[in-house]
């Protein structure tokens, strides 16, 4: 996850980078939907005025929602000290 500070008053923005090595279009869209749901579930943990870029590796295609949630929480915890 990459995070960049922008204007403090803006809501957080999230972009996804999910390339073809992750799988075909159906698989990539499923991973994207799961990541989008995680961002919605953890919206309070995203810093206002920051832009986030989430990249998916091929392992994300086989990961369960719970696995992705654990990884997302770890990434948020790792970037929490850089606010």
C-alpha positions in Angstrom: 0.0 0.0 0.0 1.3 3.4 -0.9 -0.1 6.5 0.8 0.4 10.2 -0.2 -0.8 13.2 1.7 -3.0 15.8 -0.2 -5.3 18.5 1.1 -6.2 17.9 4.8 -9.9 18.6 4.3 -10.5 16.1 1.5 -11.9 12.6 2.1 -9.5 9.7 1.6 -9.2 8.4 -1.9 -8.3 4.8 -2.9 -7.1 3.4 -6.2 -6.4 -0.2 -7.1 -3.6 -1.7 -9.2 -4.6 -5.3 -10.2 -2.7 -6.5 -13.2 -3.2 -9.5 -15.5 -0.8 -11.8 -13.6 -3.5 -11.9 -10.9 -5.9 -13.7 -13.2 -8.5 -13.2 -15.9 -11.0 -10.4 -15.8 -13.4 -12.3 -13.6 -10.7 -13.0 -11.0 -9.3 -9.4 -11.1 -12.8 -7.9 -10.6 -13.5 -10.3 -7.7 -10.3 -9.1 -6.0 -11.1 -5.5 -6.7 -14.6 -5.9 -5.2 -13.2 -7.5 -2.1 -10.6 -4.7 -1.7 -13.3 -2.1 -2.2 -15.4 -3.8 0.5 -12.4 -3.7 2.8 -11.9 0.0 2.2 -15.6 0.6 3.0 -15.4 -1.5 6.2 -12.3 0.3 7.4 -13.1 3.8 6.1 -12.8 5.2 9.6 -9.1 4.0 9.7 -8.2 5.8 6.4 -6.6 9.2 7.0 -8.6 12.2 5.6 -6.7 14.0 2.9 -4.6 11.0 1.8 -4.6 9.0 -1.4 -4.0 5.2 -1.1 -2.8 2.9 -3.9 -3.5 -0.8 -3.2 -1.7 -3.3 -5.4 -2.7 -7.0 -5.7 -0.3 -9.9 -6.3 -1.3 -13.2 -7.9 -1.7 -14.6 -4.3 -4.7 -12.3 -3.8 -6.7 -14.4 -6.3 -6.5 -17.4 -4.0 -6.9 -15.5 -0.7 -10.2 -15.5 1.2 -11.8 -12.3 2.3 -10.5 -13.0 5.9 -7.0 -13.3 4.5 -7.3 -10.0 2.7 -8.8 -8.4 5.8 -5.8 -9.5 7.9 -3.4 -8.2 5.3 -5.3 -4.9 5.0 -5.3 -4.4 8.8 -1.6 -5.1 8.9 -1.0 -2.5 6.2 -3.1 0.1 8.0 -1.2 -0.6 11.2 2.1 -0.2 9.4 1.1 3.2 7.9 -0.6 4.5 11.0 2.6 5.9 12.5 3.3 8.0 9.4 0.2 10.2 9.7 
